[in-house]
Amino acid sequence: MTNKQLAASPNYNPNRVLDAIIEKLQLKNDAALSRVLEVAPPVISKIRHNTLPIGATILIRMHEVSDFSIRELRELMVA
């Protein structure tokens, strides 16, 4: 299943991924997460509000900073 197909799924929940990374890295909030992922804060906001799907580039960056496998991250996306 591609990231686009995941985002279209009724079970898609990007908040689980974001929250899991925040917890694992012991970050304070989404602003801290955006700094770690090296993206602008509105990108995190758009992902959290389901207006922007988690794309391949940010998924890879999430993997690099968190040590979650790509499979684990994708599984977190679907509740």
All heavy atoms as a GROMACS GRO file, in nm:
protein
  620
    1MET      N    1   0.085  -0.117   0.000
    1MET     CA    2   0.000   0.000   0.000
    1MET      C    3   0.090   0.124   0.000
    1MET      O    4   0.181   0.136   0.079
    1MET     CB    5  -0.090  -0.002   0.124
    1MET     CG    6  -0.195   0.106   0.124
    1MET     SD    7  -0.308   0.100   0.266
    1MET     CE    8  -0.412  -0.036   0.221
    2THR      N    9   0.064   0.218  -0.090
    2THR     CA   10   0.143   0.341  -0.098
    2THR      C   11   0.101   0.438   0.012
    2THR      O   12  -0.004   0.422   0.074
    2THR     CB   13   0.125   0.410  -0.234
    2THR    OG1   14  -0.009   0.458  -0.243
    2THR    CG2   15   0.157   0.318  -0.349
    3ASN      N   16   0.183   0.541   0.034
    3ASN     CA   17   0.149   0.642   0.134
    3ASN      C   18   0.020   0.714   0.097
    3ASN      O   19  -0.058   0.749   0.184
    3ASN     CB   20   0.263   0.742   0.151
    3ASN     CG   21   0.380   0.682   0.227
    3ASN    OD1   22   0.370   0.572   0.279
    3ASN    ND2   23   0.489   0.753   0.232
    4LYS      N   24  -0.003   0.736  -0.033
    4LYS     CA   25  -0.128   0.800  -0.077
    4LYS      C   26  -0.248   0.713  -0.043
    4LYS      O   27  -0.351   0.762   0.002
    4LYS     CB   28  -0.125   0.827  -0.228
    4LYS     CG   29  -0.099   0.969  -0.264
    4LYS     CD   30  -0.115   0.989  -0.413
    4LYS     CE   31  -0.071   1.129  -0.447
    4LYS     NZ   32  -0.067   1.154  -0.586
    5GLN      N   33  -0.236   0.583  -0.066
    5GLN     CA   34  -0.345   0.492  -0.034
    5GLN      C   35  -0.368   0.486   0.117
    5GLN      O   36  -0.482   0.480   0.162
    5GLN     CB   37  -0.314   0.351  -0.087
    5GLN     CG   38  -0.321   0.342  -0.238
    5GLN     CD   39  -0.266   0.211  -0.289
    5GLN    OE1   40  -0.166   0.161  -0.239
    5GLN    NE2   41  -0.332   0.155  -0.390
    6LEU      N   42  -0.260   0.490   0.195
    6LEU     CA   43  -0.274   0.492   0.340
    6LEU      C   44  -0.350   0.616   0.384
    6LEU      O   45  -0.439   0.610   0.468
    6LEU     CB   46  -0.137   0.492   0.408
    6LEU     CG   47  -0.070   0.359   0.433
    6LEU    CD1   48   0.069   0.380   0.488
    6LEU    CD2   49  -0.151   0.274   0.526
    7ALA      N   50  -0.314   0.732   0.328
    7ALA     CA   51  -0.377   0.858   0.367
    7ALA      C   52  -0.525   0.860   0.331
    7ALA      O   53  -0.605   0.927   0.397
    7ALA     CB   54  -0.305   0.975   0.300
    8ALA      N   55  -0.563   0.786   0.228
    8ALA     CA   56  -0.703   0.781   0.186
    8ALA      C   57  -0.784   0.681   0.270
    8ALA      O   58  -0.906   0.682   0.267
    8ALA     CB   59  -0.712   0.746   0.038
    9SER      N   60  -0.715   0.596   0.343
    9SER     CA   61  -0.782   0.496   0.424
    9SER      C   62  -0.861   0.561   0.538
    9SER      O   63  -0.814   0.657   0.599
    9SER     CB   64  -0.678   0.400   0.483
    9SER     OG   65  -0.734   0.322   0.585
   10PRO      N   66  -0.980   0.510   0.567
   10PRO     CA   67  -1.058   0.567   0.678
   10PRO      C   68  -0.991   0.544   0.814
   10PRO      O   69  -1.023   0.613   0.910
   10PRO     CB   70  -1.192   0.493   0.670
   10PRO     CG   71  -1.166   0.371   0.591
   10PRO     CD   72  -1.050   0.402   0.500
   11ASN      N   73  -0.895   0.452   0.821
   11ASN     CA   74  -0.825   0.424   0.945
   11ASN      C   75  -0.696   0.503   0.960
   11ASN      O   76  -0.625   0.488   1.059
   11ASN     CB   77  -0.792   0.274   0.954
   11ASN     CG   78  -0.916   0.189   0.956
   11ASN    OD1   79  -1.019   0.230   1.007
   11ASN    ND2   80  -0.906   0.071   0.900
   12TYR      N   81  -0.664   0.588   0.862
   12TYR     CA   82  -0.540   0.666   0.863
   12TYR      C   83  -0.542   0.766   0.978
   12TYR      O   84  -0.635   0.843   0.995
   12TYR     CB   85  -0.524   0.739   0.729
   12TYR     CG   86  -0.405   0.831   0.722
   12TYR    CD1   87  -0.276   0.781   0.715
   12TYR    CD2   88  -0.422   0.970   0.720
   12TYR    CE1   89  -0.167   0.865   0.706
   12TYR    CE2   90  -0.314   1.055   0.710
   12TYR     CZ   91  -0.186   1.002   0.704
   12TYR     OH   92  -0.078   1.086   0.695
   13ASN      N   93  -0.438   0.760   1.063
   13ASN     CA   94  -0.428   0.851   1.176
   13ASN      C   95  -0.283   0.895   1.193
   13ASN      O   96  -0.206   0.829   1.263
   13ASN     CB   97  -0.481   0.784   1.303
   13ASN     CG   98  -0.482   0.878   1.421
   13ASN    OD1   99  -0.441   0.992   1.412
   13ASN    ND2  100  -0.530   0.828   1.533
   14PRO      N  101  -0.246   1.007   1.131
   14PRO     CA  102  -0.107   1.052   1.140
   14PRO      C  103  -0.068   1.095   1.281
   14PRO      O  104   0.050   1.097   1.315
   14PRO     CB  105  -0.101   1.170   1.043
   14PRO     CG  106  -0.241   1.221   1.039
   14PRO     CD  107  -0.328   1.099   1.053
   15ASN      N  108  -0.165   1.127   1.365
   15ASN     CA  109  -0.134   1.172   1.501
   15ASN      C  110  -0.062   1.064   1.581
   15ASN      O  111   0.023   1.094   1.665
   15ASN     CB  112  -0.261   1.216   1.574
   15ASN     CG  113  -0.320   1.340   1.512
   15ASN    OD1  114  -0.248   1.428   1.465
   15ASN    ND2  115  -0.451   1.348   1.508
   16ARG      N  116  -0.094   0.939   1.556
   16ARG     CA  117  -0.028   0.829   1.628
   16ARG      C  118   0.121   0.828   1.599
   16ARG      O  119   0.202   0.806   1.689
   16ARG     CB  120  -0.090   0.694   1.589
   16ARG     CG  121  -0.232   0.679   1.642
   16ARG     CD  122  -0.289   0.541   1.615
   16ARG     NE  123  -0.210   0.441   1.686
   16ARG     CZ  124  -0.185   0.319   1.640
   16ARG    NH1  125  -0.233   0.279   1.524
   16ARG    NH2  126  -0.113   0.233   1.710
   17VAL      N  127   0.159   0.852   1.474
   17VAL     CA  128   0.300   0.855   1.436
   17VAL      C  129   0.369   0.973   1.502
   17VAL      O  130   0.476   0.958   1.564
   17VAL     CB  131   0.317   0.865   1.282
   17VAL    CG1  132   0.463   0.876   1.244
   17VAL    CG2  133   0.254   0.748   1.214
   18LEU      N  134   0.309   1.089   1.489
   18LEU     CA  135   0.369   1.210   1.546
   18LEU      C  136   0.385   1.196   1.697
   18LEU      O  137   0.492   1.227   1.753
   18LEU     CB  138   0.285   1.333   1.511
   18LEU     CG  139   0.268   1.362   1.361
   18LEU    CD1  140   0.175   1.480   1.341
   18LEU    CD2  141   0.401   1.384   1.293
   19ASP      N  142   0.281   1.149   1.763
   19ASP     CA  143   0.286   1.134   1.909
   19ASP      C  144   0.388   1.030   1.952
   19ASP      O  145   0.458   1.047   2.054
   19ASP     CB  146   0.147   1.099   1.963
   19ASP     CG  147   0.048   1.213   1.949
   19ASP    OD1  148   0.090   1.329   1.930
   19ASP    OD2  149  -0.074   1.186   1.955
   20ALA      N  150   0.401   0.921   1.877
   20ALA     CA  151   0.498   0.817   1.910
   20ALA      C  152   0.641   0.870   1.900
   20ALA      O  153   0.725   0.839   1.986
   20ALA     CB  154   0.479   0.696   1.818
   21ILE      N  155   0.667   0.950   1.798
   21ILE     CA  156   0.802   1.006   1.782
   21ILE      C  157   0.830   1.108   1.894
   21ILE      O  158   0.938   1.109   1.953
   21ILE     CB  159   0.820   1.069   1.642
   21ILE    CG1  160   0.813   0.959   1.536
   21ILE    CG2  161   0.953   1.143   1.633
   21ILE    CD1  162   0.805   1.010   1.394
   22ILE      N  163   0.731   1.194   1.922
   22ILE     CA  164   0.747   1.290   2.031
   22ILE      C  165   0.778   1.218   2.161
   22ILE      O  166   0.868   1.258   2.237
   22ILE     CB  167   0.621   1.380   2.043
   22ILE    CG1  168   0.616   1.480   1.928
   22ILE    CG2  169   0.617   1.451   2.178
   22ILE    CD1  170   0.488   1.560   1.919
   23GLU      N  171   0.704   1.111   2.188
   23GLU     CA  172   0.725   1.036   2.312
   23GLU      C  173   0.862   0.969   2.315
   23GLU      O  174   0.935   0.978   2.413
   23GLU     CB  175   0.615   0.931   2.328
   23GLU     CG  176   0.624   0.856   2.459
   23GLU     CD  177   0.511   0.755   2.476
   23GLU    OE1  178   0.401   0.778   2.425
   23GLU    OE2  179   0.536   0.652   2.540
   24LYS      N  180   0.898   0.904   2.205
   24LYS     CA  181   1.025   0.831   2.201
   24LYS      C  182   1.144   0.924   2.217
   24LYS      O  183   1.241   0.892   2.285
   24LYS     CB  184   1.038   0.753   2.070
   24LYS     CG  185   1.163   0.668   2.064
   24LYS     CD  186   1.159   0.567   1.954
   24LYS     CE  187   1.276   0.471   1.968
   24LYS     NZ  188   1.270   0.365   1.870
   25LEU      N  189   1.136   1.042   2.154
   25LEU     CA  190   1.247   1.137   2.161
   25LEU      C  191   1.234   1.233   2.280
   25LEU      O  192   1.319   1.320   2.296
   25LEU     CB  193   1.256   1.217   2.030
   25LEU     CG  194   1.280   1.134   1.904
   25LEU    CD1  195   1.286   1.224   1.781
   25LEU    CD2  196   1.407   1.052   1.916
   26GLN      N  197   1.129   1.216   2.358
   26GLN     CA  198   1.102   1.300   2.475
   26GLN      C  199   1.102   1.449   2.439
   26GLN      O  200   1.166   1.531   2.504
   26GLN     CB  201   1.203   1.271   2.586
   26GLN     CG  202   1.195   1.128   2.635
   26GLN     CD  203   1.294   1.096   2.744
   26GLN    OE1  204   1.392   1.166   2.763
   26GLN    NE2  205   1.266   0.991   2.817
   27LEU      N  206   1.028   1.480   2.331
   27LEU     CA  207   1.016   1.618   2.287
   27LEU      C  208   0.900   1.684   2.359
   27LEU      O  209   0.808   1.618   2.407
   27LEU     CB  210   0.994   1.622   2.135
   27LEU     CG  211   1.104   1.557   2.050
   27LEU    CD1  212   1.064   1.554   1.905
   27LEU    CD2  213   1.236   1.630   2.069
   28LYS      N  214   0.905   1.817   2.364
   28LYS     CA  215   0.804   1.891   2.439
   28LYS      C  216   0.674   1.908   2.361
   28LYS      O  217   0.565   1.903   2.418
   28LYS     CB  218   0.862   2.027   2.477
   28LYS     CG  219   0.777   2.108   2.571
   28LYS     CD  220   0.851   2.232   2.615
   28LYS     CE  221   0.765   2.311   2.712
   28LYS     NZ  222   0.833   2.430   2.760
   29ASN      N  223   0.684   1.931   2.228
   29ASN     CA  224   0.566   1.962   2.149
   29ASN      C  225   0.594   1.948   1.999
   29ASN      O  226   0.704   1.907   1.959
   29ASN     CB  227   0.517   2.104   2.182
   29ASN     CG  228   0.628   2.207   2.167
   29ASN    OD1  229   0.718   2.194   2.084
   29ASN    ND2  230   0.624   2.312   2.249
   30ASP      N  231   0.495   1.987   1.918
   30ASP     CA  232   0.509   1.978   1.772
   30ASP      C  233   0.619   2.070   1.719
   30ASP      O  234   0.683   2.038   1.619
   30ASP     CB  235   0.376   2.010   1.704
   30ASP     CG  236   0.275   1.896   1.714
   30ASP    OD1  237   0.312   1.787   1.763
   30ASP    OD2  238   0.160   1.917   1.671
   31ALA      N  239   0.640   2.184   1.783
   31ALA     CA  240   0.745   2.276   1.738
   31ALA      C  241   0.882   2.209   1.752
   31ALA      O  242   0.967   2.219   1.661
   31ALA     CB  243   0.740   2.406   1.818
   32ALA      N  244   0.903   2.140   1.863
   32ALA     CA  245   1.029   2.068   1.882
   32ALA      C  246   1.042   1.956   1.779
   32ALA      O  247   1.151   1.933   1.725
   32ALA     CB  248   1.036   2.012   2.023
   33LEU      N  249   0.932   1.888   1.751
   33LEU     CA  250   0.933   1.783   1.649
   33LEU      C  251   0.969   1.840   1.512
   33LEU      O  252   1.049   1.780   1.440
   33LEU     CB  253   0.796   1.713   1.643
   33LEU     CG  254   0.781   1.603   1.539
   33LEU    CD1  255   0.879   1.489   1.564
   33LEU    CD2  256   0.638   1.551   1.538
   34SER      N  257   0.913   1.954   1.479
   34SER     CA  258   0.944   2.014   1.348
   34SER      C  259   1.093   2.047   1.337
   34SER      O  260   1.152   2.030   1.230
   34SER     CB  261   0.858   2.138   1.323
   34SER     OG  262   0.899   2.247   1.403
   35ARG      N  263   1.154   2.091   1.446
   35ARG     CA  264   1.298   2.121   1.444
   35ARG      C  265   1.379   1.993   1.424
   35ARG      O  266   1.474   1.992   1.344
   35ARG     CB  267   1.340   2.193   1.572
   35ARG     CG  268   1.291   2.336   1.580
   35ARG     CD  269   1.353   2.412   1.696
   35ARG     NE  270   1.308   2.365   1.826
   35ARG     CZ  271   1.197   2.406   1.888
   35ARG    NH1  272   1.119   2.496   1.831
   35ARG    NH2  273   1.165   2.358   2.006
   36VAL      N  274   1.342   1.887   1.493
   36VAL     CA  275   1.414   1.760   1.480
   36VAL      C  276   1.400   1.704   1.339
   36VAL      O  277   1.496   1.652   1.282
   36VAL     CB  278   1.363   1.658   1.585
   36VAL    CG1  279   1.414   1.518   1.556
   36VAL    CG2  280   1.403   1.700   1.725
   37LEU      N  281   1.280   1.715   1.283
   37LEU     CA  282   1.256   1.663   1.147
   37LEU      C  283   1.304   1.757   1.038
   37LEU      O  284   1.303   1.723   0.920
   37LEU     CB  285   1.107   1.633   1.128
   37LEU     CG  286   1.049   1.521   1.213
   37LEU    CD1  287   0.899   1.508   1.189
   37LEU    CD2  288   1.119   1.388   1.185
   38GLU      N  289   1.343   1.879   1.078
   38GLU     CA  290   1.391   1.981   0.985
   38GLU      C  291   1.285   2.019   0.882
   38GLU      O  292   1.311   2.026   0.762
   38GLU     CB  293   1.521   1.936   0.918
   38GLU     CG  294   1.634   1.913   1.017
   38GLU     CD  295   1.761   1.859   0.956
   38GLU    OE1  296   1.761   1.821   0.836
   38GLU    OE2  297   1.861   1.854   1.028
   39VAL      N  298   1.162   2.040   0.933
   39VAL     CA  299   1.053   2.089   0.849
   39VAL      C  300   0.992   2.210   0.920
   39VAL      O  301   1.007   2.226   1.041
   39VAL     CB  302   0.944   1.983   0.824
   39VAL    CG1  303   1.000   1.864   0.748
   39VAL    CG2  304   0.878   1.937   0.952
   40ALA      N  305   0.921   2.292   0.845
   40ALA     CA  306   0.854   2.408   0.903
   40ALA      C  307   0.740   2.362   0.993
   40ALA      O  308   0.673   2.262   0.963
   40ALA     CB  309   0.802   2.499   0.793
   41PRO      N  310   0.714   2.433   1.103
   41PRO     CA  311   0.604   2.395   1.193
   41PRO      C  312   0.469   2.376   1.123
   41PRO      O  313   0.395   2.284   1.160
   41PRO     CB  314   0.600   2.510   1.294
   41PRO     CG  315   0.742   2.558   1.299
   41PRO     CD  316   0.792   2.545   1.157
   42PRO      N  317   0.435   2.457   1.021
   42PRO     CA  318   0.306   2.434   0.955
   42PRO      C  319   0.295   2.296   0.888
   42PRO      O  320   0.184   2.245   0.871
   42PRO     CB  321   0.297   2.545   0.851
   42PRO     CG  322   0.383   2.655   0.905
   42PRO     CD  323   0.496   2.583   0.974
   43VAL      N  324   0.407   2.237   0.851
   43VAL     CA  325   0.404   2.104   0.790
   43VAL      C  326   0.351   2.003   0.893
   43VAL      O  327   0.264   1.921   0.862
   43VAL     CB  328   0.543   2.062   0.738
   43VAL    CG1  329   0.544   1.916   0.694
   43VAL    CG2  330   0.587   2.153   0.625
   44ILE      N  331   0.400   2.010   1.015
   44ILE     CA  332   0.352   1.920   1.121
   44ILE      C  333   0.204   1.945   1.146
   44ILE      O  334   0.126   1.851   1.160
   44ILE     CB  335   0.434   1.938   1.251
   44ILE    CG1  336   0.583   1.910   1.226
   44ILE    CG2  337   0.378   1.849   1.362
   44ILE    CD1  338   0.616   1.771   1.179
   45SER      N  339   0.166   2.072   1.150
   45SER     CA  340   0.025   2.107   1.173
   45SER      C  341  -0.064   2.050   1.063
   45SER      O  342  -0.170   1.993   1.091
   45SER     CB  343   0.009   2.258   1.181
   45SER     OG  344  -0.126   2.292   1.200
   46LYS      N  345  -0.021   2.063   0.938
   46LYS     CA  346  -0.100   2.012   0.826
   46LYS      C  347  -0.110   1.860   0.830
   46LYS      O  348  -0.216   1.803   0.799
   46LYS     CB  349  -0.041   2.059   0.693
   46LYS     CG  350  -0.064   2.206   0.668
   46LYS     CD  351   0.002   2.252   0.540
   46LYS     CE  352  -0.020   2.401   0.520
   46LYS     NZ  353   0.047   2.451   0.399
   47ILE      N  354  -0.002   1.793   0.869
   47ILE     CA  355  -0.006   1.648   0.882
   47ILE      C  356  -0.102   1.610   0.994
   47ILE      O  357  -0.187   1.523   0.978
   47ILE     CB  358   0.135   1.590   0.908
   47ILE    CG1  359   0.221   1.603   0.783
   47ILE    CG2  360   0.127   1.445   0.954
   47ILE    CD1  361   0.368   1.568   0.803
   48ARG      N  362  -0.092   1.678   1.106
   48ARG     CA  363  -0.176   1.647   1.222
   48ARG      C  364  -0.324   1.670   1.193
   48ARG      O  365  -0.409   1.598   1.243
   48ARG     CB  366  -0.131   1.731   1.342
   48ARG     CG  367  -0.184   1.673   1.472
   48ARG     CD  368  -0.126   1.737   1.594
   48ARG     NE  369   0.004   1.695   1.637
   48ARG     CZ  370   0.033   1.579   1.696
   48ARG    NH1  371  -0.060   1.490   1.716
   48ARG    NH2  372   0.156   1.552   1.735
   49HIS      N  373  -0.354   1.770   1.109
   49HIS     CA  374  -0.495   1.801   1.076
   49HIS      C  375  -0.543   1.732   0.949
   49HIS      O  376  -0.649   1.765   0.896
   49HIS     CB  377  -0.515   1.952   1.068
   49HIS     CG  378  -0.502   2.018   1.202
   49HIS    ND1  379  -0.385   2.077   1.244
   49HIS    CD2  380  -0.590   2.030   1.304
   49HIS    CE1  381  -0.402   2.125   1.366
   49HIS    NE2  382  -0.526   2.097   1.406
   50ASN      N  383  -0.462   1.635   0.901
   50ASN     CA  384  -0.501   1.554   0.786
   50ASN      C  385  -0.518   1.633   0.656
   50ASN      O  386  -0.594   1.592   0.569
   50ASN     CB  387  -0.629   1.476   0.816
   50ASN     CG  388  -0.605   1.328   0.823
   50ASN    OD1  389  -0.499   1.279   0.786
   50ASN    ND2  390  -0.704   1.256   0.868
   51THR      N  391  -0.450   1.745   0.643
   51THR     CA  392  -0.456   1.818   0.517
   51THR      C  393  -0.332   1.792   0.431
   51THR      O  394  -0.329   1.829   0.314
   51THR     CB  395  -0.472   1.970   0.539
   51THR    OG1  396  -0.364   2.017   0.619
   51THR    CG2  397  -0.605   2.000   0.606
   52LEU      N  398  -0.231   1.726   0.490
   52LEU     CA  399  -0.110   1.688   0.418
   52LEU      C  400  -0.073   1.547   0.459
   52LEU      O  401  -0.056   1.520   0.578
   52LEU     CB  402   0.004   1.785   0.453
   52LEU     CG  403   0.138   1.761   0.386
   52LEU    CD1  404   0.129   1.795   0.236
   52LEU    CD2  405   0.246   1.846   0.452
   53PRO      N  406  -0.065   1.455   0.362
   53PRO     CA  407  -0.027   1.318   0.399
   53PRO      C  408   0.122   1.311   0.434
   53PRO      O  409   0.201   1.398   0.394
   53PRO     CB  410  -0.057   1.237   0.273
   53PRO     CG  411  -0.052   1.335   0.162
   53PRO     CD  412  -0.092   1.468   0.220
   54ILE      N  413   0.159   1.210   0.508
   54ILE     CA  414   0.300   1.187   0.537
   54ILE      C  415   0.363   1.130   0.411
   54ILE      O  416   0.332   1.018   0.370
   54ILE     CB  417   0.318   1.089   0.655
   54ILE    CG1  418   0.260   1.152   0.782
   54ILE    CG2  419   0.465   1.053   0.674
   54ILE    CD1  420   0.261   1.059   0.902
   55GLY      N  421   0.449   1.208   0.349
   55GLY     CA  422   0.514   1.166   0.225
   55GLY      C  423   0.639   1.084   0.251
   55GLY      O  424   0.684   1.070   0.366
   56ALA      N  425   0.695   1.032   0.145
   56ALA     CA  426   0.812   0.945   0.155
   56ALA      C  427   0.931   1.015   0.219
   56ALA      O  428   1.000   0.958   0.305
   56ALA     CB  429   0.850   0.893   0.018
   57THR      N  430   0.955   1.141   0.183
   57THR     CA  431   1.070   1.214   0.235
   57THR      C  432   1.062   1.231   0.386
   57THR      O  433   1.158   1.204   0.458
   57THR     CB  434   1.083   1.352   0.167
   57THR    OG1  435   1.090   1.332   0.026
   57THR    CG2  436   1.206   1.426   0.213
   58ILE      N  437   0.946   1.274   0.434
   58ILE     CA  438   0.933   1.295   0.578
   58ILE      C  439   0.927   1.161   0.652
   58ILE      O  440   0.976   1.150   0.765
   58ILE     CB  441   0.813   1.386   0.613
   58ILE    CG1  442   0.828   1.438   0.756
   58ILE    CG2  443   0.682   1.315   0.597
   58ILE    CD1  444   0.745   1.559   0.787
   59LEU      N  445   0.874   1.058   0.588
   59LEU     CA  446   0.872   0.925   0.648
   59LEU      C  447   1.015   0.876   0.670
   59LEU      O  448   1.048   0.823   0.777
   59LEU     CB  449   0.795   0.827   0.559
   59LEU     CG  450   0.776   0.687   0.615
   59LEU    CD1  451   0.684   0.689   0.736
   59LEU    CD2  452   0.716   0.596   0.508
   60ILE      N  453   1.101   0.895   0.572
   60ILE     CA  454   1.241   0.856   0.584
   60ILE      C  455   1.309   0.937   0.695
   60ILE      O  456   1.385   0.883   0.776
   60ILE     CB  457   1.314   0.870   0.450
   60ILE    CG1  458   1.263   0.764   0.352
   60ILE    CG2  459   1.466   0.859   0.468
   60ILE    CD1  460   1.307   0.783   0.209
   61ARG      N  461   1.280   1.065   0.700
   61ARG     CA  462   1.338   1.150   0.805
   61ARG      C  463   1.290   1.104   0.944
   61ARG      O  464   1.369   1.100   1.038
   61ARG     CB  465   1.300   1.296   0.780
   61ARG     CG  466   1.367   1.391   0.875
   61ARG     CD  467   1.516   1.404   0.850
   61ARG     NE  468   1.572   1.490   0.954
   61ARG     CZ  469   1.682   1.464   1.022
   61ARG    NH1  470   1.753   1.358   0.993
   61ARG    NH2  471   1.725   1.545   1.115
   62MET      N  472   1.163   1.068   0.955
   62MET     CA  473   1.110   1.016   1.081
   62MET      C  474   1.186   0.890   1.122
   62MET      O  475   1.219   0.872   1.240
   62MET     CB  476   0.961   0.986   1.068
   62MET     CG  477   0.874   1.106   1.060
   62MET     SD  478   0.703   1.057   1.025
   62MET     CE  479   0.617   1.211   1.054
   63HIS      N  480   1.212   0.804   1.027
   63HIS     CA  481   1.288   0.681   1.051
   63HIS      C  482   1.429   0.714   1.099
   63HIS      O  483   1.478   0.656   1.197
   63HIS     CB  484   1.292   0.597   0.923
   63HIS     CG  485   1.399   0.494   0.920
   63HIS    ND1  486   1.400   0.384   1.002
   63HIS    CD2  487   1.511   0.487   0.845
   63HIS    CE1  488   1.508   0.311   0.976
   63HIS    NE2  489   1.577   0.372   0.883
   64GLU      N  490   1.494   0.809   1.033
   64GLU     CA  491   1.632   0.844   1.068
   64GLU      C  492   1.644   0.898   1.210
   64GLU      O  493   1.737   0.863   1.282
   64GLU     CB  494   1.686   0.949   0.970
   64GLU     CG  495   1.708   0.896   0.831
   64GLU     CD  496   1.743   1.003   0.731
   64GLU    OE1  497   1.724   1.124   0.760
   64GLU    OE2  498   1.790   0.967   0.621
   65VAL      N  499   1.551   0.982   1.251
   65VAL     CA  500   1.563   1.046   1.382
   65VAL      C  501   1.510   0.960   1.496
   65VAL      O  502   1.554   0.973   1.610
   65VAL     CB  503   1.496   1.186   1.388
   65VAL    CG1  504   1.556   1.278   1.284
   65VAL    CG2  505   1.346   1.178   1.375
   66SER      N  506   1.416   0.870   1.466
   66SER     CA  507   1.350   0.796   1.574
   66SER      C  508   1.398   0.652   1.590
   66SER      O  509   1.374   0.591   1.693
   66SER     CB  510   1.199   0.792   1.548
   66SER     OG  511   1.170   0.707   1.438
   67ASP      N  512   1.461   0.598   1.489
   67ASP     CA  513   1.500   0.457   1.486
   67ASP      C  514   1.380   0.362   1.482
   67ASP      O  515   1.397   0.242   1.499
   67ASP     CB  516   1.593   0.419   1.603
   67ASP     CG  517   1.734   0.471   1.580
   67ASP    OD1  518   1.775   0.484   1.463
   67ASP    OD2  519   1.804   0.498   1.680
   68PHE      N  520   1.258   0.416   1.459
   68PHE     CA  521   1.146   0.328   1.426
   68PHE      C  522   1.173   0.278   1.285
   68PHE      O  523   1.224   0.353   1.200
   68PHE     CB  524   1.014   0.405   1.423
   68PHE     CG  525   0.951   0.430   1.558
   68PHE    CD1  526   0.925   0.560   1.599
   68PHE    CD2  527   0.913   0.326   1.640
   68PHE    CE1  528   0.866   0.585   1.723
   68PHE    CE2  529   0.853   0.350   1.762
   68PHE     CZ  530   0.829   0.480   1.805
   69SER      N  531   1.140   0.154   1.256
   69SER     CA  532   1.155   0.106   1.119
   69SER      C  533   1.045   0.171   1.034
   69SER      O  534   0.944   0.218   1.087
   69SER     CB  535   1.141  -0.047   1.114
   69SER     OG  536   1.008  -0.086   1.139
   70ILE      N  537   1.066   0.170   0.904
   70ILE     CA  538   0.965   0.223   0.812
   70ILE      C  539   0.835   0.145   0.832
   70ILE      O  540   0.726   0.203   0.837
   70ILE     CB  541   1.012   0.215   0.665
   70ILE    CG1  542   1.137   0.299   0.643
   70ILE    CG2  543   0.900   0.254   0.570
   70ILE    CD1  544   1.118   0.449   0.651
   71ARG      N  545   0.846   0.015   0.848
   71ARG     CA  546   0.726  -0.069   0.870
   71ARG      C  547   0.654  -0.026   0.997
   71ARG      O  548   0.531  -0.012   0.997
   71ARG     CB  549   0.766  -0.216   0.878
   71ARG     CG  550   0.646  -0.304   0.919
   71ARG     CD  551   0.677  -0.450   0.907
   71ARG     NE  552   0.663  -0.482   0.766
   71ARG     CZ  553   0.726  -0.581   0.705
   71ARG    NH1  554   0.807  -0.657   0.771
   71ARG    NH2  555   0.707  -0.603   0.577
   72GLU      N  556   0.726  -0.002   1.106
   72GLU     CA  557   0.664   0.041   1.231
   72GLU      C  558   0.593   0.176   1.212
   72GLU      O  559   0.481   0.193   1.260
   72GLU     CB  560   0.768   0.055   1.343
   72GLU     CG  561   0.822  -0.077   1.393
   72GLU     CD  562   0.938  -0.059   1.488
   72GLU    OE1  563   1.030   0.022   1.460
   72GLU    OE2  564   0.940  -0.128   1.590
   73LEU      N  565   0.657   0.267   1.143
   73LEU     CA  566   0.597   0.398   1.120
   73LEU      C  567   0.469   0.385   1.038
   73LEU      O  568   0.366   0.447   1.069
   73LEU     CB  569   0.696   0.492   1.050
   73LEU     CG  570   0.815   0.536   1.134
   73LEU    CD1  571   0.919   0.604   1.047
   73LEU    CD2  572   0.770   0.628   1.247
   74ARG      N  573   0.473   0.303   0.934
   74ARG     CA  574   0.354   0.285   0.851
   74ARG      C  575   0.241   0.216   0.929
   74ARG      O  576   0.125   0.250   0.912
   74ARG     CB  577   0.390   0.206   0.724
   74ARG     CG  578   0.475   0.291   0.628
   74ARG     CD  579   0.528   0.212   0.511
   74ARG     NE  580   0.426   0.145   0.435
   74ARG     CZ  581   0.364   0.196   0.329
   74ARG    NH1  582   0.397   0.316   0.286
   74ARG    NH2  583   0.272   0.129   0.264
   75GLU      N  584   0.276   0.122   1.015
   75GLU     CA  585   0.174   0.057   1.097
   75GLU      C  586   0.111   0.154   1.196
   75GLU      O  587  -0.008   0.146   1.225
   75GLU     CB  588   0.234  -0.064   1.172
   75GLU     CG  589   0.260  -0.181   1.080
   75GLU     CD  590   0.336  -0.294   1.146
   75GLU    OE1  591   0.375  -0.283   1.265
   75GLU    OE2  592   0.359  -0.396   1.080
   76LEU      N  593   0.191   0.247   1.247
   76LEU     CA  594   0.138   0.349   1.338
   76LEU      C  595   0.038   0.440   1.268
   76LEU      O  596  -0.051   0.495   1.333
   76LEU     CB  597   0.252   0.432   1.398
   76LEU     CG  598   0.332   0.369   1.510
   76LEU    CD1  599   0.458   0.449   1.537
   76LEU    CD2  600   0.247   0.356   1.635
   77MET      N  601   0.055   0.457   1.138
   77MET     CA  602  -0.033   0.547   1.062
   77MET      C  603  -0.176   0.495   1.055
   77MET      O  604  -0.269   0.572   1.039
   77MET     CB  605   0.017   0.564   0.918
   77MET     CG  606   0.135   0.651   0.904
   77MET     SD  607   0.168   0.670   0.728
   77MET     CE  608   0.345   0.673   0.731
   78VAL      N  609  -0.192   0.364   1.062
   78VAL     CA  610  -0.325   0.305   1.046
   78VAL      C  611  -0.370   0.248   1.181
   78VAL      O  612  -0.312   0.152   1.230
   78VAL     CB  613  -0.324   0.194   0.938
   78VAL    CG1  614  -0.465   0.138   0.920
   78VAL    CG2  615  -0.271   0.248   0.808
   79ALA      N  616  -0.469   0.311   1.236
   79ALA     CA  617  -0.518   0.270   1.369
   79ALA      C  618  -0.607   0.147   1.358
   79ALA      O  619  -0.677   0.127   1.264
   79ALA     CB  620  -0.594   0.384   1.433
   0.00000   0.00000   0.00000
